[in-house]
């Protein structure tokens, strides 16, 4: 009976630690609505450094850092992709 109480106590302690540690991580996570929504993520051509407002519909260079814009493989226009 003493072993059973020890085992149950250890399991309860582990469950409590797991629950408490998971709650702390929730507050640190960014909401999905704040991530990857600016022109630097959604345009046809984007800066590899994702400089703010650096996206373009044409090839060129980033106005902020001067890097060559790269094709955004995830870009869609009017619900379809361009190749």
C-alpha positions in Angstrom: 0.0 0.0 0.0 2.9 2.3 0.8 4.4 1.7 -2.7 1.1 2.5 -4.3 0.8 5.8 -2.5 4.4 6.7 -3.5 3.7 5.9 -7.2 0.5 7.8 -7.2 2.1 10.8 -5.5 5.0 10.8 -8.0 2.5 10.6 -10.9 0.5 13.5 -9.5 3.6 15.6 -9.1 4.7 14.9 -12.7 1.2 15.8 -14.0 1.2 19.0 -12.0 4.7 20.0 -13.3 3.6 19.2 -16.9 0.4 21.3 -16.7 2.2 24.3 -15.1 5.1 24.3 -17.6 2.7 24.1 -20.6 0.7 27.1 -19.4 3.8 29.3 -19.4 4.6 28.5 -23.1 1.1 29.6 -24.2 1.7 33.2 -23.3 5.0 33.4 -25.2 3.5 32.1 -28.5 2.6 34.8 -31.1 -0.9 34.7 -32.5 -0.9 33.5 -36.2 -2.6 36.8 -37.2 0.5 38.8 -36.5 2.9 36.6 -38.5 3.7 36.6 -42.2 1.1 39.1 -43.4 3.0 42.2 -44.6 4.1 42.9 -48.2 7.5 41.5 -47.2 5.8 38.0 -47.0 2.8 38.2 -49.4 4.2 39.8 -52.6 5.3 37.9 -55.7 9.0 38.9 -55.0 10.2 39.3 -51.5 13.5 40.3 -49.7 15.4 37.3 -48.3 15.7 39.4 -45.1 12.0 40.2 -45.0 12.6 43.9 -44.6 9.4 45.8 -43.7 7.3 46.7 -46.8 10.0 45.3 -49.2 7.7 43.1 -51.3 7.1 43.8 -55.0 5.2 42.4 -58.0 8.3 42.7 -60.1 11.9 41.5 -59.8 14.3 44.1 -58.4 16.2 45.0 -55.2 15.1 45.7 -51.7 14.8 49.5 -51.0 15.9 48.9 -47.4 18.9 46.6 -47.6 19.7 46.5 -51.4 19.5 42.7 -51.6 18.0 41.1 -54.8 14.4 40.2 -54.3 13.6 36.5 -54.7 10.5 34.8 -56.1 7.9 34.0 -53.4 7.0 30.4 -53.9 3.9 30.8 -51.7 2.5 33.8 -53.6 -1.0 33.6 -54.8 -3.0 36.1 -56.8 -6.8 36.0 -56.9 -6.7 32.5 -55.5 -4.2 30.9 -58.0 -0.5 30.7 -58.3 1.7 32.0 -61.1 4.6 30.0 -62.6 
